[in-house]
Amino acid sequence: MARKNGNGGDRLRQTLAQEAARIIVDQGIRDFGVAKKKAAERLGVSTHGALPGNAEIERAIEEHHQLFGGDSHADFLRHMRESAVSAMEMLKAFTPRLVGPVLNGTADTNSAVNLHVFSDSAENVAMMLEAREIPYRSYERRLKSRRDQIDTFAGYEFEHAAAAIQATVFPEVGIRQAPLSPIDGKPMNRANVERVRELL
């Protein structure tokens, strides 16, 4: 079925995606839905229309960093990935995997290093941090494991190698199936420490 707005509709979606990307990068908003609504309000567009999808916004974030970030963004991304490798080495007993903006290159100064770690008892991760005298804040994260199922996972946020690290704990069998990405609804891209080193 043809779009009613034709190329004008496509251009509007692209403009909205670019504005949402700018809001995400400049204001540190992590919720794509909130950023879309703010972009629509700023541009005087009805939120009932065809707003851009999350994947379109993520592409716009990448383009924003390429246009405005330049070498400084590349240096920042390298630092975050180095911090990720260091944290993954520290957490190697829990088979860590890097996910999210630091892996896919859309991280900004408001981003944390997002790790998935695996243990049948989340307390084991907390005990390891306590043994190393690393202060942490516990949190809970709700993630889709299947299209019709949302599960809640414990996690720990702490500072390491000059970066905020968020380690979300999955049961050990969880390494076989990544939760679904809120960006495109597909299983999240996960990288082991060797793959992250290759990115460096």
C-alpha positions in Angstrom: 0.0 0.0 0.0 1.4 3.4 -1.0 2.1 6.0 1.7 -0.3 8.9 1.6 2.5 11.4 2.3 4.9 10.0 -0.3 8.4 11.5 -0.1 7.2 14.3 2.1 6.3 11.7 4.8 9.7 10.1 4.5 11.4 13.4 4.9 9.3 14.2 7.9 10.2 10.8 9.5 13.9 11.5 8.8 13.7 15.0 10.3 11.9 13.6 13.4 14.5 10.8 13.7 17.4 13.4 13.5 15.7 15.6 16.1 15.1 12.7 18.4 18.7 11.6 18.0 19.9 15.1 18.9 17.7 15.1 22.0 19.1 11.7 23.1 22.7 12.7 22.6 22.4 16.2 24.1 20.0 15.5 27.0 21.0 12.0 27.8 17.5 10.6 27.4 17.6 6.8 27.1 13.9 6.3 26.3 13.5 6.4 22.5 9.7 6.9 23.0 10.2 10.0 25.2 12.7 11.4 22.7 10.3 10.8 19.8 7.5 12.7 21.6 9.8 15.6 22.5 11.0 15.8 18.8 7.4 15.8 17.6 6.5 18.6 20.0 9.6 20.6 19.1 8.8 20.4 15.4 5.0 20.9 15.9 4.1 17.5 14.5 1.2 15.4 15.7 2.3 12.3 17.7 -0.6 10.4 16.1 1.2 10.4 12.7 3.8 8.0 11.5 6.7 8.6 13.9 10.1 7.1 13.1 10.9 3.6 14.4 13.6 3.0 17.0 16.0 1.5 14.3 15.6 4.8 12.3 16.5 6.8 15.4 19.5 4.6 16.2 20.8 5.2 12.6 20.3 8.9 13.1 22.3 8.8 16.4 25.2 7.1 14.5 25.0 9.8 11.8 24.9 12.5 14.5 28.1 11.2 16.0 29.8 11.0 12.6 28.8 14.5 11.7 29.4 16.3 15.0 31.5 13.9 17.1 34.5 13.3 14.8 37.7 12.3 16.4 36.5 13.2 19.9 33.7 10.7 19.7 36.0 8.0 18.3 38.4 8.6 21.2 35.5 8.5 23.7 34.2 5.3 22.2 37.7 3.7 22.4 37.9 4.7 26.1 34.5 3.2 26.9 35.5 -0.1 25.1 38.8 -0.2 26.9 36.9 0.2 30.2 34.5 -2.5 29.1 37.4 -4.9 28.4 38.9 -4.2 31.9 35.5 -4.7 33.6 34.9 -7.9 31.6 38.3 -9.3 32.7 37.4 -8.5 36.3 34.1 -10.3 35.9 35.4 -13.2 33.8 34.0 -15.8 36.3 30.6 -14.7 35.1 31.2 -15.0 31.3 30.5 -11.3 30.6 29.1 -10.0 27.3 29.0 -6.4 26.1 25.7 -5.1 24.8 24.2 -1.8 23.9 25.5 1.6 22.8 29.2 1.0 23.7 29.1 -2.1 21.5 27.2 -0.7 18.6 29.0 2.7 18.5 26.2 5.0 19.6 27.4 5.7 23.1 27.6 9.2 24.4 28.8 10.9 27.6 25.6 9.8 29.3 26.0 6.1 28.5 27.2 3.3 30.7 29.0 0.2 29.7 26.2 -2.4 29.6 27.3 -5.9 30.4 25.3 -9.2 30.7 26.8 -11.5 33.2 25.7 -15.0 34.1 25.2 -16.7 37.5 22.4 -18.7 39.0 22.7 -16.4 42.0 22.9 -12.6 41.5 24.4 -12.3 45.0 27.5 -14.0 43.7 28.3 -10.9 41.6 27.6 -8.6 44.6 29.9 -10.7 46.8 32.7 -10.4 44.2 32.3 -6.6 44.1 32.3 -6.5 47.9 35.4 -8.7 48.1 37.2 -6.1 45.9 35.7 -3.3 48.0 34.0 -1.8 45.0 30.9 0.3 46.0 27.9 -0.5 43.9 24.2 0.3 43.5 21.7 -2.5 42.8 18.9 -2.1 40.3 16.3 -4.2 38.5 15.9 -4.3 34.7 12.9 -5.5 32.8 13.7 -7.1 29.5 11.7 -9.1 26.9 12.8 -12.6 26.7 10.2 -13.4 24.1 7.7 -11.2 22.3 5.0 -12.0 24.8 7.1 -12.3 28.0 8.9 -9.7 30.1 11.3 -10.9 32.8 13.0 -8.9 35.6 16.7 -9.2 36.2 18.9 -8.0 39.1 21.9 -5.8 38.2 24.7 -3.8 39.8 26.1 -0.4 38.8 29.6 0.6 39.8 32.5 2.7 38.6 35.5 1.0 37.0 38.3 2.3 34.8 36.7 5.8 34.7 33.4 4.6 33.4 30.0 3.6 34.8 29.5 -0.1 34.4 26.0 -1.8 34.6 26.2 -5.5 35.0 22.8 -7.2 34.6 22.7 -10.8 35.9 21.1 -13.6 34.0 20.8 -17.3 35.0 23.6 -19.3 33.5 21.3 -20.8 30.8 20.5 -17.3 29.7 23.8 -17.1 27.8 22.1 -19.3 25.1 19.3 -16.8 24.2 19.8 -13.0 24.4 16.8 -10.9 25.4 15.0 -8.9 22.6 16.4 -5.5 21.7 14.0 -2.6 22.3 15.4 -1.1 19.1 14.5 -3.8 16.5 12.8 -6.6 18.5 15.6 -9.0 17.5 17.8 -10.8 20.0 20.4 -8.3 21.4 23.8 -8.3 19.9 26.3 -9.6 22.5 30.1 -9.6 22.3 32.6 -11.5 24.4 35.8 -9.9 25.5 37.8 -11.2 22.5 35.4 -9.5 20.1 35.5 -6.3 22.0 39.3 -6.3 21.9 39.0 -6.7 18.1 36.9 -3.5 18.0 39.8 -1.7 19.6 
